[in-house]
């Protein structure tokens, strides 16, 4: 299983947000780090297929099967956007059931998965409360739950730890590390500590390009220190 | 290797590959339509309380009209029904309004499909209401075909056209207020047409042409509305 990004580019009228980015992504946790405005969200949106790139391709290779259709790709995709909303009349469980339906899960499986995930993200007791009564952290956890509803083979998380307290961050890291065993998990953040313990590979982004692409073990020093050094060097 | 070959190879290496084709998108899009029933049920389930209230309101109006023996009152009621029936159109742009579009677009059924289903639900609902009101006018009020088309069908269709166009162009509160304003205008329009006796002046052929033009306009708006989501959707290879 492999996700290949080939010279992926996104150009807005007067700015290149992502500039000919190429990578071969294999199962594991991939930490995508970079400052605000580096192009992380644009890149993730393009990988998810919700933003049309100016150029380049994303190819998902699954064993002997070289190409997959758009629907098949979406079927194995889990996505947590940086900024997402919910319908005001939704309760936590409704939201998950709605997303499960859009992901093509049958009712029985959806119900089982929702219960399971509500327990994992510690929202069991708040499942039947309206989402508008939720705190920021609770909404974020609900977002994480919807992203993993369909047991995705490719999981894309854009700033997933925003709003989570320390305890929840630890729970989340464990969940991601577990998922990364047989899925491609791309985790975008500007907080280095979020990825340093769980990421198998680090992609550092600046001005729409990868300035570092390598395994965590290769770095040989504290990731935060390395991150700052790489950025200073570029400056 | 000659300089020319080197230049060619460099050009190939640095040129951007073409974005995926439209054909692939359409192929995938048609394939997804097989699961229409499933998503239709879900959308109906989640369409919101507004549609239920609109239905109850319509029933009350119809019942009041049925009980009334005053033709003028009945006629005015029949003009209000279409506008009330189209109030759920405000639900069309709810994905953008509530920031759900990104999540929906990344799901298996995609934003394009969700939009199509919403339009289908509203379209079927609107068509049933329109046919009922037309038969009601013809049966109870003994109105002629030309009069029904001009005072009921055309304002109703203009309302649908306006609703879809507004949902497409505006998002958030602007779209809700815009649709409500169009509904209000289409409520008043039949009375204006009747007062200026337009049905007596305008030839039947012109009425038919206007009706067809508005229907085609609606079809075009709906197609653009559904296809617009394609702008943000990229076909993977």
Interface residues (C-beta under 8 A of the other chain):
Chain A: X6 X7 X9 X20 X45 X46 X48 X49 X50 X51 X52 X53 X54 X55 X56 X57 X58 X59 X60 X67 X68 X69 X70 X71 X73 X74 X75 X77 X79 X81 X83 X84 X85 X86 X87 X88 X89 X94 X98 X99 X101 X102 X103 X104 X146 X150
Chain B: X16 X17 X18 X19 X20 X24 X25 X27 X28 X31 X32 X35 X38 X39 X42 X46 X48 X49 X94 X98 X99 X100 X102 X103 X104 X105 X106 X107 X108 X109 X110 X111 X114 X231 X232 X233 X234 X235 X236 X237
